[in-house]
Amino acid sequence: MYIKEFSKTSLNPDLPQLRAGQTVRVHQKIKETSPDGKVKERIQIFEGQIIAVKHGKGINATFTVRRIASGVGVERVFPMHAPTIAKIEVVKDARARKAKLYYTREGKEAKTKPR
């Protein structure tokens, strides 16, 4: 009972529809502490292709974003309803043939069609 009430109140209602194959920009709040103890908060942007969306739309929902940085593949898993996520922008909307694009890890191109 408490979990259902909590998940209704803490879900982020203004999220876009996320699917594998889309290119997104995730704006995440990062807290930095300086040596003198001051805490600064800034927004860091991570842009890449969604390769997986897991656990539905509920409170435990996550999505994995992959990008190539300096010739090395970098993947990050973001909780969909985390309070540290400021905004999610869909840069390119594409329809993938598969639900999980794990084959892009081997350097293969994702098979997507523009929407």
LINNOR-V54156 format. One record per backbone hydrogen bond with DSSP energy under -1.0 kcal/mol. CO is the residue of the C=O (numbers start at 0). NH is the residue of the N-H. If there is no record, write none. Layout:
CO & NH
CO & NH
This chain:
0 & 4
1 & 5
2 & 6
3 & 7
4 & 8
5 & 9
18 & 21
21 & 49
22 & 90
22 & 91
23 & 47
24 & 88
25 & 45
26 & 85
26 & 86
27 & 43
29 & 41
31 & 39
33 & 36
37 & 33
39 & 31
41 & 29
43 & 27
45 & 25
47 & 23
48 & 65
49 & 20
50 & 100
51 & 63
53 & 61
57 & 60
60 & 79
61 & 53
62 & 77
63 & 50
63 & 51
64 & 75
65 & 48
66 & 73
68 & 71
71 & 68
73 & 66
75 & 64
77 & 62
78 & 81
81 & 84
83 & 28
86 & 26
88 & 24
91 & 22
92 & 114
94 & 112
100 & 103
101 & 104
102 & 107
103 & 106
109 & 111
110 & 96
112 & 94
